[in-house]
Amino acid sequence: MFSKDNFVSVILPAYNSGKYIKSCIDSILNQSYEDFELIIVDDGSTDDTQKIINNYVDKKIKYIYQSNKGVSSARNTGIKNAIGELVTFVDADDIMGKYQLEIMVKYFCDGVDMVMCRYHKFSKMEELSDKSCDQRMEEADVSNISKIEASKLIHLGSSYAGYVWNKMYRMNKISELFFDDKSNGMAFREDVAMCEDLLFNSIYIDSCDNICVLNKKLYHYYENKDGISSGKYSSKLHTQITAYRNIFDVYQKNKSEYVEVIDLLKENVLKFSIDHINRMVVGGKINSAEVKAYKEFIRENMDLQSSNNILNSKDKFLIGILMNSPFAAYKFIYNIWTKIK
């Protein structure tokens, strides 16, 4: 494998991203840091994504087209074609702050296995007013934490979260964890459409000794109001159960170390399960098999129901109805609740 100190592979999956991808690519090519390659994996786009990419003539860009297989497959393809010692990811509708690569590489010193930063959220281009993304850092904004502390950060709903685009990784560690060699294996589960990045990070962080945390917003995240997390129900959401079962497996191996993290996961399970079922009811698209799976998942993890800090009284009440009444009764009560609130 090609080796160069601090050379970064930036992996950009793209699917029908013509509306946004030019701004994304420009933000990467305009980085203050120059030692990187940009790998764009076009996941079967049918719009003008490829045409826009073809307008760029830049030795840093490696363009790969594949049939539509999903973002996890696109990221895996990017990893298999990467030559960098370090790797980071970008979403096609997001923007990197000018100094993101420079700053993250700077703190990727010996003994550090991962660097993570905060991010600025926007939903319209005119909201890109947070200039902190385009500033260098003070030493006071940097801290080193353990894998236990980092695991809490990605599951807490913190400003670091479980995404991959505000983090930088060592390629050799990714290879050791997920690939027998660069041509076989997968870092991202391709049967998981929700929280696949959280699963990846849970496995990766569990293998780390030292994580560097930057208290700085270096990345611009576009909040897509029409995306999978928009509030509508999609069966893709159901794959979150698979992700969380595998995340639980990671932490159960060292249960005594991860007691607080496991409790956080159980709270999250209760929260997203009841939320997904409510989306089904609102959308009128009830999948009985999926409802059954959610109920079983809740039953496995509801020992914290009465004491957790995430569920409000409404959610606790609804879980009680869901688990102890026919689903028709749950639908009736929930619909009444939404009308009178």
N, C-alpha and C positions, 0 to 999 in steps of 0.2 A: 504493500500500500504506500502511496505517495506520502512523504513525511516532510513537513516544514513547520517549524515552531510557530505557534499562534496563527496558522493559516486556518481560516474559517470557511466552512461550507454553509451557505444560507439556502435553506430548502423552502421553496414556494409552491405549494399545490394550487392549481387553478382549475375551476370549472365554471364555464359561462360567466367569466369575470370581466368582460369587456368594459363594463361601466366603471370599474374601479382600478383595474390592474396597472394602467399607465402611472397613476399617482404612486402606487405601491412600488413599482420597479424604479421609478425616479428617486424615491426616498432611499432605496437600497444603493443605487449607483452613485448617489450623492453623499454617501457616508464619508466621514472624516478619516476613517480607517480604510486602507486600500488592499490589504492582503486577504482577499476573500474571493470565492467563486459563488455565483448565483445559479442554483439549479431550479429551473421552472419545470414542474411536472404538470402538463396539461392533461387533465383526467377526462378526456373525451368531450371537450367543449364543442358546442354547435353554434355558438355566436361568433363574434369577431375577435375573440381572445387571441387566437393564433396570429391573425393579421396584425394586431397591435404589437405582439411580441416580435414579429418579423421586422417591424420598423426599427428595432434596435440592432445595431451592429456593435457589439461589445465583446471583447475576448473573455470577460468575466462571466458571461451568460452561457449556460448549457441548457438547451431546450430539449425536453423529452415529451413525446405524445404517447398516450396509452388510451385504450378503450375505458369507458366509464366504470370504475370499480370503487369509488369512494375516496374520501380524504385520507383514510388510514393507508390504503394501498398506495396512494400518491406519495405520501411521506416515506413509506417503506422503499418505494422506487428511488426516491431522492437519496436516501441513506446508502442504498446499494451502489449508487453512482457518484458518491461523494469522495473527495480526496483530502478533505481537511482534517487536521488534528482536532479541531473544535467544530461543533455544529450547533446551529440555531434554526428556528423555523419562523416563517412569516405567513400570515393569511392574506389572500389576494385583495381583500377589501380593507386592509389595515395599512398603516404607515409607520416606518421606523424613524425615530428621532435621529437627527444628524449625527450625534455622537454615541449612539447606542453600541455599535460594534467596538469602537475605540475604548469606551469605558468598561464594557464587560470583559474584553480581552485583557485590559490592564489589571483587573483583579482576579484573573484566572492564573494565579501564580502557582508554584509548586505546592502540592498538598491539597489544593482546592479541586474538588470533583465537579462542582456545579456553581454557576453564578445566576442569581435571579434578581430582577428589578421590578419596580412598580409600573403601572401604565395609566394613561389618560384615556377616558372613554368619551366618544363622540358619536352622534347619530346623523349629523349633517356636516358637510365639508366646512361650512362657515363657523362651526364650533371649534375648529382647530386653533384655539387661542392660548392653549397651555404651553407657554414657552419654556417651562421647566424641562420638557422633553429635548430641547435643543441647547441645553447648558451642560457644562462639565460639572464635576462633583467636588465636594469637600470631603476630606478624610473622615469627618464626623458622621458622614452619611453611610458609612460602610461597617458591617459587622460580620463576624464568622459564627455560624451556629451549627449545632449537631443535627444528625438526621432525624432525631425525635422532634426537635423544635421545627425543622423544616416540614416534616410530615403534618404537624399541627397547622402550619401556615397554609398549606395547600388545601386542607379540608375545612378550614374555619370560615371560608367565604371572605378571606382577607384581601387586601389590595395586591397580593401576590398570586393567589388562587392556583388552580391546578392546570392552567394552560401551558402550552409548550413555547409559545411565541415570546414570552418575556423571560426566557431562560436560555442558558448556554450550557452545552454538555461536552464531555470528552468522547470522541468517536471510539477510542479503543474500549472504553467501558460499555458503550452501547453494543459494540461487537461481541464482547465477552458475555453480556447478559442475554442477548437475543439472537445471535447468529453463530452458527458453527463456522461459517465463513461469510464473506460479504454477499455471496450469491444466494444463500439459503437462510430461511428464517424470516421473522417479522418482529419489528419493535412495537408496532401498533396493531392491535387485534382488528382484523378486517371484517369480523362479524359483529363488531360493536360500533354503533353510530353515535352513541352518547357517552361522554366521559371516557372515551378511549385515551385522551391525553392525560386525564387524571390517573388512570390505571398505569400508563407508561411511567409517569412521574413517581407514583407510589413504589413501583419496582426499582426504578433508577435510584431514588433517594435512599431507599433501604440499603443500597450497596455503598453509600457514600460515607466517608469519614468526616469531611469538612465541606460545608456549603457557605458561599459568600452571598450575603444579602445586601443589596443596594437600595437605600431609602430614597429612590429617585425615580420619577416617571420618565422612562426612556422610550416608551412604545405608545403609539396611538392605536387604540382598539375601536373599530367601528361596530357599534351596537345595531345589528340588523333587526328592525322591528318585525320583519316578515320571516325571520329564520325559525329554526327548530325550537328555539327557546322563546318564541313570541307569545305563547299562551295557548296556542292551538294544540290539539292532540295529534300525534303521529306515532305509528307503531315503532318508529326509530327510537322513541323515548323509552320503549320497553327494554331495549338492549342495555339500559342503565343498570338493570338488575344483574346482568352478566358481568358488567364492569365491576360493580360493587362486590359481588361474590368473590371475584378474583382479587380484589383489593383486600377483602377480609383475609383471604388465604395468605397474602403477603405478611400481614401484621400478626396473624395467629401463630406464626413460626417463632416469634419472640414476644409472646403475649404480655409477659411481665413488663417489658420495656414500653409497650404501646398501649397500655391500659386507657389512657386519656384519649388517644387517637381512635381506638376502637369504640369508645363511648360516643365520640363525635360522629363516627360513621353510622352508628345505630340511630342517632338523632336525625342525620341526613336521610337515612332510609325511610323513616317515618314521614318526614317532610315531603320528599319528592314522590313517594308512593301515593299519598293522599292527594297531592297536587295533580298527578297524572290522572288519577281516577276522576277527579273533579273536571278535568279538561274533557274527558270522555263524555261525561254527563252533559256538559254545556254544549259540546259539539254533536251530541246525539249519535255518536258512533261507538257503541258499546261492543267490546270484544270480550266475550265471556272467559275465554282461555287466559287472556291477559289480566282480567280482573282477578281471576283465581290465583294467578302467579303473584300479583301484587299482595293479595291477602295473605298468602303463605309467607312471603318475604317479610311483611309486617309482623306476622305471628312469631317468626324466628327472632325478631329484633325489638320487640315491644316491651322488654323488661325495663326500659328507661321512660316509658310513656308518661308516667305520673310525675317524674322529677326532671325531665329534660328542659333545656333553656331555649330551644328553637320553636317548638310547637306552641301556638297560642291556645286559648281555651276553646275556640271554635274548632280547630283541628283535632284537639283531644276528644271533643264531643263527637265529631264526625267519625273518627277512628273507632270509637266505642259503638256507634251505630253500624258502621261497615262490618265490624267483626262479629256482631251479635244479632244481626237482623238480616232478612232477605234483601237482596240488592235492590229490588223494586222499592222497598221501604226507604233505603238509602237515597235513591234517586228522588223520591217524593220529598223527603225532608230537606235534601240539599237544594232542590229547586225552590222550595218555600223560603229557605234561609236566604238565598240570593235575592229574592224579591223584596224581602222586608229589611235587608241591611241598609 
